Amino acid sequence: MPYLNKDEFDGRRPRTHRGGRPRDDQREREILAAVLSLLSEVGYDGVTFEEVARRAGASKATLYRRWKSKRDMVVSALKAGPSRRDEPDEINTGSLRGDLLALCRRLVQSMRSADGQTAMLLLQAGLEDPELCEEIERSVGPTGARLPKTVVRAAIGRGELPHEAPTRSRSKKLPAP
């Protein structure tokens, strides 16, 4: 029995390992690749646990053990996939104009990349689902779906926008094209 401090002992025998088979990192990469592939083909709304499981040759139970929702699964795939960036997500060029141009360049770069179709579909999904947009931006950076709060706050701090400028996005659901 491993040594336990009296503060750590709750009267039960300590668990030395989790039950079941250990997670396979390669298997997770295969599942996340299936998510990205499906996402690029059918968009966020078309991604289902059933189809990801079928394409990855995994059970739905395996997917549900790893991710509690479709949103979590998609965000994990984005974090692991080509959408991730190694550059800083903070945009602060010293002027509102420069910040807006930097955001536009980032959006154009995303659209021209190999996963541009996926970026476009996620941009649309982010406009329709603000919570998804926030989760994506927290994970992989600004999507271009809305102006980042940091850009607005910096512009207010530099006197380029009035202090009463909204720092929260007021997303309206746009009609489908």
N, C-alpha and C positions, 0 to 999 in steps of 0.2 A: 504494500500500500504506500503510495507516495506521501511524503511529508506535507501536512496541511497546517497552516496557522490556525489557532483556535477561532479566529474571526472568519475563516473560510469554511469551517466545518459546519454543516447543517444537519448532522445526524445520519445522513445517507452516505452510501459508498460513492466515492468520486467516479465520475465517468472518464475513462481513459481515452476513448475515441468515439466518434459518431458511428452510428449503425449504418449498415449498407456499404455499397461500393464507393470508393473515393471518386470525387469528380475528375473527369478527364478533360484537361484543357483543350486538347485537339478536338474532342467531340463538341465542346462548347463553341469553338471556332467554326466548326461545320454547321452547327445550328444557326449561329449568327450570320453566316454567309447565306444560308437559306432565307433568313429574314430579309437581308439586304436585297437579294435577288427578287424575292416576291414584292418587296416594297417598290423596286424600280419598275416592275411590270404592271402592278395593279394599284399602287398608291397605298397610303396609310389605311384607308377604309377597307381595302381588300385583303389586308393582312389578317389572318386568323390563326389561332393555335392549331386548328385541324390541318390547315394547308402547310404550315411550317413543319409540323410533325411528319406529315406525309413526305414532303420534299427532303427532310433531313433524315428520314428513316428512324425517327424517334417516337416515343409514345407521348401523348398529350400530358400524361402524368409527369414525365421527365421535364417538360417545359414548365408546367405549373409549379413544380418544386423549385425551379430556378427563378421564375418571374411570376409575380402575382397578377400582372395585367399585361395587356397588349402594349400599352404605353411603355412599361418597364422593359419589355422585351425589345421593342424598337429602339429605345434610347440606348440600351446595352449594345445593340448592333451598331448604332451610330458611333458610340464611343470606341468600339473595337475596329470599325471599318475605315474606309478611305476618307470619310468626312472629318475625321478628327484632325486637329491642327496642333502643330508643335509651337507655332508662334503665339505670342500673347493675344488674348482676346480683347484686352483693353484698347480702346481707340481714343487717343487724345493727341491730335496733331497741333494743338494750340489755337485752333479757330473752328468755329462751327462749320464753315464752308469746307475746310480741310477734313474735318471728321465725316461730313456727309459724303464727300468724294471718296474717302477711304472705305466707308461702308459700301458705296456703290461698286468700287473696285473689287471688294471682297465678294459681293453678290455676283458680279460678272465672272469672276474667277471660279466660283462654285458652279455657275451655270455652264461654263465651258469645260469643266472637268469631266472625267470619265463617269462620274456619278451625278452629272448635271440633271438628268431626268429625275433621279431620286430627290435631288435638292429642290427641283421645281414642285414635285408632288408633296414634299414635306412643307414647303413654303405655303402651299395651298391649305394643307391640313392644319398648319400653325395658325393661319388666318381664321379658320373655322373653329379651332379649339385653342383658346389662349393658354390653358394649362399645359397642353402639349408643347406649345411654342416656348413657354417658360422652361419646361423641362429640357427641351432640346438646347435652348440657349445656355442653360446652366451646364449642360454636358459638353457641347461642342462649340459654343460661341454664338454670336449674333447671326440670325438667319436672314435678316433683311426684311422680315415680315413687319417689323416695327422699329422705331428709333430707340436704341438702348437708353435707359435712364441715366447712365453715366455720362453720355454725350450731352443730354439735356442739362444735367446738373453742372457739368463743366462749362457749358455755354452761359448758364445763369451766373456762375461764379466769375466769368470773364466779362460780364455785362453785355453779352450779345443777345440775350433773351431777357424779358422781364422776369422779376422774381415770382410772379404769379403764373408763369408758364407751367402747364401740367407736366409732371414727371411720370405720371401713370398713363399707360396706353389705354385708350378708349376704343377697344376693338369692336367693330360692328361686323356681323356676319355678312359677307359679300355674296351676292347671287352667283350661282355656278355659271361658268361661261357656256 
